[in-house]
Structure formats: structure tokens, C-alpha cells
Amino acid sequence: MRSNSPKSNKRSVSFRELGVWEKEEFRKLQIHEYGDSMHKAGYFPTEADAHQHALESMRLLWAENSKEKPHYFWSIMNDEKDVGFLWVAENTRFNNAYIYQITIFEEFRRKGLAREALVKLSADLKAKGIDYLSLNVFAYNPGARALYEEVGFQDAAHSMRLRLQD
């Protein structure tokens, strides 16, 4: 049986809203990481094409930040240190939320912090009346998928591709 509570011997995580300059740095990092992921997943033949798509996609997403669909950009904190980033959007009209990005910095990985952040986020959103929390995980990242399943995420859809050109 899955448990949605962090292990008691770990310090709990908290969230801190990113400042203006931190948001800009996060956005730059997000464009780069999303572009790399799209290229690695095979959606674009070149890194340049993937990064251009990422830039255009991010501009559209950031522009939709509104009262009905607020976006939150947080630093994941542990022991008063920034250990990662979290970008979440709520859709107040449909009582759901979407994780656009969760990143734990390399030096803090494999310590249960991503799991703790997901558990905390889920509890916070549930307390606000949010019904569902969704995210996307690329097929090339089985470790992340295993983490999400451990926390309780379930498959909702599968995106598939068929290569038509060599």
C-alpha cells in the first residue's frame, strides 16, 4: 500500500515564492531544460528547433497567468536552503492544478526531497479544494515516473508517435 506521508526522519520541505530576478533565471533554465527534453524525446530533429519551440511554448504559458489560472513559481526549501524549483498552475474554474516543472538540484537529489515536495503540494492543494493534480513525464525518464507513481499519480493518457521519415 502506498503512503503519502514523508518519512519521519527527514526534514520537511517548504515553498518560497521566487523573487522577480529568480523567476527570470528560472524561466531561462526552464526554456533550456524543456527544449533539451523535447529534443531528447525525439520531437525535434535539432536542439535549436527544440529550444525555439520551448521559448514559444513558455511565452504562451506565462501569458496565461490570470486570476482564473494563476501560476506559482516557488523555490523548494529544505533546512533553509534552496534545493529546487516548482512551477504549478491552478485552474480555479475546473478545480485542478498542473505541475509544469519540478526540479531538485543535482547535489540534493536522492534524498526524498522531490517526494516530500509532491506530498506537501498535494496536501496544500487539497486544502484549497483542488480536485486533481496532473503532470507530464517523458518516457525517457523512468525514475521520475516511478516517483510519481509512488506518490499516487496514475496514468491518464499516453502520447505516442510514429516516425514517418528516416
Number of C-alpha atoms within 10 A of each C-alpha: 4 8 10 16 12 19 12 7 6 12 13 16 24 18 18 14 14 18 12 9 9 14 18 12 12 19 18 13 12 20 21 17 15 20 25 19 20 20 18 16 13 13 14 17 11 14 16 13 15 23 21 14 17 21 18 12 14 16 13 11 12 13 9 13 14 12 11 13 17 15 22 18 21 22 25 26 18 19 10 9 11 18 20 21 24 24 19 19 22 23 16 14 9 12 16 18 22 16 18 19 16 18 16 20 13 9 8 14 13 10 11 17 23 25 20 23 24 22 18 19 19 19 15 12 17 15 10 10 12 18 13 15 19 14 15 16 13 13 13 11 11 11 11 14 17 12 15 18 13 15 18 13 15 11 10 8 7 8 7 6 8 5 7 5 4 3
